Structure formats: structure tokens, C-alpha cells
């Protein structure tokens, strides 16, 4: 049995922490959790969408913009991370669906977006956060929601576009894991 390579183990742990950061970002956006989203970025982070913004402006604008939707769902995949000491670079594919409520009797509309996040990370005080993010647009699609799926006899618990979602409730109330642990 070979001796455990501590440096290699540390890189794996750092990569795991960064991958979890991508998941926290998606939860913060989809649950409109400004505090969680803010904590994904260092205070001096720059996020570039159609323009460059500092963290607090970005979070503020995301909360306003996404609050107009009934629900959003951000999926992140193909995560590539390269760690070098206390800095790292990454790229992740992103797919997001934003359901807008219909107005004046119209049906809801899904705005589907596909792109990538090109990121830089820094580890400060033993915590990885984004220091730079460029949101790259690859594709989009607008779909009128003329029907929804109601599986006979199955039913489901409806997700919420807020911190009132089931995942934020106590595990003793719901039987699910507490997101803070």
C-alpha cells in the first residue's frame, strides 16, 4: 500500500469545495437567497454578464431580476477546476430555465438559457469563493407553456422560488437534511 500523498489529497479537497460552491450558487439563485449568493463571492469579486459588477451590485440585481419569475432552475455540469495553491480557475456549463407568469390570461412562458461560467477562485481564511466570473452565452429558447404534466396518482411537493422552500425547513419538520449541515 502506498503512502498517502498529502498534496494530492489537498487538491482533491479543494476541488470538492469549489464544486460545492457551484451548487451553493445555484441554490442561492433559485431560492432567491441573497445571503447565500453573496457568500459565494469574495467582497471584491467582479461578475461580468452584459456588464461588469461588484458582488453586492450583482446580488442586488439578480434578486430584483429573478423575483419576476414564478420559479427558476439553474443546472451546472461539466465542471472543470484547476487548483494552484490558493487560487484556481474553472469552467462549468450552465443551463437555466426561468418560468414567467402569463399576463392577461396568457399561458406561462419558459425562458431557457444555455451557457458557461468562466471563473477564477481564491481561497482566503481557508474558504474558497469566486473572485471573478464571466457568464458566457451559448444559446437560448423561449417556450410557451401550453400544458403541464400532472402524472395520474403520483402528485408531488411543489418547489418554491424563495427561502420558504422545503429545503430551508428544519429536518425534524420535513425528514430531509438541514442545508446548513
C-alpha positions as CSV (number, residue, x, y, z in Angstrom):
1,X,0.0,0.0,0.0
2,X,1.4,3.4,-1.0
3,X,1.8,6.3,1.3
4,X,-0.9,8.9,1.1
5,X,0.2,11.9,-0.9
6,X,-1.0,14.9,1.3
7,X,-0.6,17.4,-1.6
8,X,-2.8,15.3,-3.9
9,X,-5.4,14.9,-1.1
10,X,-5.5,18.6,-0.5
11,X,-6.1,19.3,-4.2
12,X,-9.0,16.8,-4.2
13,X,-10.4,18.5,-1.1
14,X,-10.0,21.9,-2.7
15,X,-11.7,20.7,-5.9
16,X,-14.6,19.3,-3.8
17,X,-15.0,22.6,-2.0
18,X,-15.1,24.5,-5.3
19,X,-17.6,22.1,-6.8
20,X,-19.8,22.6,-3.8
21,X,-19.5,26.4,-4.4
22,X,-21.1,25.9,-7.8
23,X,-24.0,24.1,-6.1
24,X,-24.4,26.8,-3.4
25,X,-24.5,29.4,-6.2
26,X,-27.4,27.6,-7.9
27,X,-29.3,27.2,-4.7
28,X,-28.8,30.9,-3.8
29,X,-30.1,32.0,-7.2
30,X,-33.1,29.6,-7.4
31,X,-34.2,30.2,-3.9
32,X,-33.6,33.9,-4.1
33,X,-31.3,33.6,-1.1
34,X,-29.3,36.8,-1.2
35,X,-27.2,35.9,1.8
36,X,-26.2,32.5,0.4
37,X,-25.5,34.0,-3.0
38,X,-23.4,36.8,-1.6
39,X,-21.3,34.3,0.4
40,X,-20.3,32.5,-2.8
41,X,-18.2,35.6,-3.8
42,X,-15.4,37.5,-2.1
43,X,-16.4,41.1,-1.4
44,X,-14.2,42.4,-4.2
45,X,-15.3,39.9,-6.8
46,X,-16.2,41.0,-10.2
47,X,-19.1,39.3,-12.1
48,X,-19.5,40.0,-15.8
49,X,-22.7,39.4,-17.6
50,X,-23.7,42.1,-20.1
51,X,-21.6,44.4,-17.9
52,X,-19.1,44.0,-15.0
53,X,-20.5,44.4,-11.5
54,X,-19.1,44.1,-8.0
55,X,-20.5,41.4,-5.8
56,X,-23.1,43.4,-3.9
57,X,-24.5,45.1,-7.0
58,X,-24.7,41.8,-8.8
59,X,-26.6,40.1,-6.0
60,X,-29.0,43.0,-5.7
61,X,-29.7,43.0,-9.4
62,X,-30.1,39.2,-9.5
63,X,-32.6,39.3,-6.6
64,X,-34.7,42.0,-8.4
65,X,-34.5,40.4,-11.9
66,X,-35.3,36.8,-10.8
67,X,-38.1,37.8,-8.4
68,X,-40.2,38.4,-11.5
69,X,-40.3,34.7,-12.3
70,X,-42.5,32.0,-10.8
71,X,-39.6,29.6,-10.5
72,X,-36.1,29.2,-11.8
73,X,-33.8,26.2,-12.1
74,X,-30.1,26.5,-12.7
75,X,-28.2,23.4,-13.5
76,X,-24.4,23.2,-13.6
77,X,-22.4,20.4,-15.3
78,X,-19.1,19.6,-17.0
79,X,-17.3,21.3,-14.1
80,X,-13.6,21.7,-14.8
81,X,-11.4,23.0,-12.0
82,X,-7.6,23.6,-11.9
83,X,-6.2,24.4,-8.4
84,X,-2.9,26.1,-8.0
85,X,-2.2,26.8,-4.3
86,X,-4.7,29.3,-3.0
87,X,-6.0,30.2,-6.5
88,X,-8.0,28.2,-9.0
89,X,-9.6,28.5,-12.4
90,X,-12.7,26.8,-13.6
91,X,-15.3,26.4,-16.3
92,X,-18.8,25.0,-15.9
93,X,-21.6,24.5,-18.3
94,X,-24.9,26.1,-17.2
95,X,-28.5,25.5,-18.2
96,X,-31.2,27.6,-16.7
97,X,-35.0,27.7,-17.0
98,X,-37.0,30.7,-15.9
99,X,-40.7,30.4,-15.8
100,X,-42.5,33.8,-16.2
101,X,-46.2,34.0,-15.3
102,X,-48.7,34.6,-18.1
103,X,-50.4,38.0,-18.1
104,X,-54.0,38.8,-19.0
105,X,-55.0,35.2,-19.3
106,X,-52.0,34.2,-21.3
107,X,-50.0,31.0,-20.6
108,X,-46.7,31.0,-18.7
109,X,-43.5,31.3,-20.7
110,X,-40.3,29.4,-20.1
111,X,-37.1,31.3,-20.9
112,X,-34.4,28.7,-21.4
113,X,-30.7,29.7,-21.4
114,X,-27.6,27.7,-22.0
115,X,-24.1,29.0,-21.4
116,X,-20.9,28.6,-19.4
117,X,-19.4,30.2,-16.3
118,X,-15.7,31.0,-16.7
119,X,-14.4,31.5,-13.2
120,X,-11.4,32.3,-11.0
121,X,-11.4,31.4,-7.3
122,X,-9.4,32.4,-4.3
123,X,-9.0,30.7,-1.0
124,X,-9.0,33.2,1.9
125,X,-9.2,32.2,5.5
126,X,-9.5,28.5,4.4
127,X,-12.6,29.2,2.4
128,X,-12.9,29.1,-1.4
129,X,-15.0,31.7,-3.1
130,X,-15.4,33.2,-6.6
131,X,-13.2,36.3,-7.2
132,X,-14.1,36.6,-10.9
133,X,-17.0,35.2,-13.1
134,X,-17.7,35.8,-16.7
135,X,-21.1,34.5,-17.8
136,X,-20.8,33.2,-21.4
137,X,-24.0,33.0,-23.5
138,X,-24.2,30.0,-25.9
139,X,-27.9,29.5,-26.7
140,X,-31.4,30.4,-25.6
141,X,-35.0,29.4,-26.3
142,X,-38.4,30.8,-25.5
143,X,-41.3,28.3,-25.0
144,X,-44.9,29.0,-24.3
145,X,-46.1,26.6,-21.6
146,X,-49.4,25.3,-23.2
147,X,-49.6,22.3,-20.9
148,X,-48.1,21.0,-17.7
149,X,-47.5,17.4,-16.6
150,X,-49.8,16.2,-13.9
151,X,-48.9,12.5,-13.5
152,X,-52.0,10.5,-12.5
153,X,-51.9,9.2,-9.0
154,X,-48.4,10.5,-8.3
155,X,-48.6,14.1,-7.2
156,X,-45.5,16.0,-5.9
157,X,-44.4,18.7,-3.5
158,X,-44.2,22.0,-5.3
159,X,-40.8,23.7,-5.2
160,X,-40.8,27.4,-4.2
161,X,-38.8,30.3,-5.6
162,X,-37.9,31.5,-2.1
163,X,-36.3,30.6,1.2
164,X,-39.7,29.2,2.1
165,X,-38.8,26.1,0.0
166,X,-38.8,22.8,1.8
167,X,-35.0,22.6,1.8
168,X,-34.8,25.5,4.2
169,X,-37.1,23.9,6.8
170,X,-35.9,22.0,9.8
171,X,-35.1,18.4,9.1
172,X,-37.2,17.4,12.1
173,X,-40.2,19.1,10.4
174,X,-39.6,17.5,7.0
175,X,-37.5,14.5,7.3
176,X,-34.9,16.0,4.9
177,X,-31.4,17.2,5.6
178,X,-30.8,20.6,7.0
179,X,-29.0,22.7,4.3
180,X,-26.6,24.2,6.9
181,X,-25.1,20.8,7.8
